[in-house]
Amino acid sequence: MHRALTSLTMTPGSLSALGRFLILAGLLLVILGAGLIFLPRLGFFRLPGDIVIERRNLVVYIPVVSSIVLSLILTLILNLIFRRW
């Protein structure tokens, strides 16, 4: 029983690692939220190559090119972040 309790104990090193993770996760959420607010205003999610099907009571939007561009941008950003760590 004592062994199980010691494995759950937080050490100062693990607390600082948890703190860094929470700060990074919070920053990523802020960046994601800002992107969701500002990118549609710039026309980012209506790029040529995105598929839009409009009918009387239905609109289907498939962001093919937007997804590829967003994936490339996130790949570059995450590579820059994790190379420094």
N, C-alpha and C positions, 0 to 999 in steps of 0.2 A: 504494500500500500504506500509506503513512504517513497518508494522508487517512482511510482506513477506521479506523485505530487511534485517531486523535484524536476521531472521532465516538463511540467507545466509552468515552472517558475520562470519569470522574465528576468533576464540579466540586463545590466545597463547597456551592453553592446547590442542586444536584441531589441531593446526599446529605441535606441537611436536608429537602428535599421528600419524599424517599423515607422518611426517618425519621418525618416527620409522618404519611405515608400508612400506614406499618406500625403506628404507635401507634393511629391511628383504626381500622384494620382489626382490631387486637387488641381494642380496646374494644367494637367491634360484635360480635365473636365471643363475648366474655364476656357481653354483654347478651343475645345470642341463646341462649347456653347456659343462663343463669339463667332465661330465659323458658321454655325447654323443660323445665326442672326444675320450676318453680313454677306455671306456668299450668295444667297439667292438674290439679294438686291443688286449684286454685280453681274447677274446673269450667268453665274457659274453652273447652275443646274439645268440650263437650257442650251447646252452645247450642241453643235452639229454632230449627228451620229446618235444622239439620244432618241429613243423611240417614243412617240406620243400617238396614242390611238384615241380619238375623240368620237363618241357617238352621242345620241340624244341625252341619255341619262347616265353615261359612263365615260370616264376619262382614265386611261391606263397609261402610266408613265414609266418607262424602263430606262434608267440613266446609264447606258452602256459606256459611253465615252467619259461621262462625269465620274463614274466609278473607277475607270482606269487612271484618269488624271489624279483623282484623290488618293488612290493607292500609291502612285509614284511619289506624290508629295509626302505622304505619311512615311513611306519607306526611306526617303532621303532624311527626313527629320529624325526618325528613330535611329537610323544608322549614325547620324551625327551625335545624338544623345548617348547611345550605348558605347560608342568608341572611346569616349572620354571617361567612362566609368570603368 
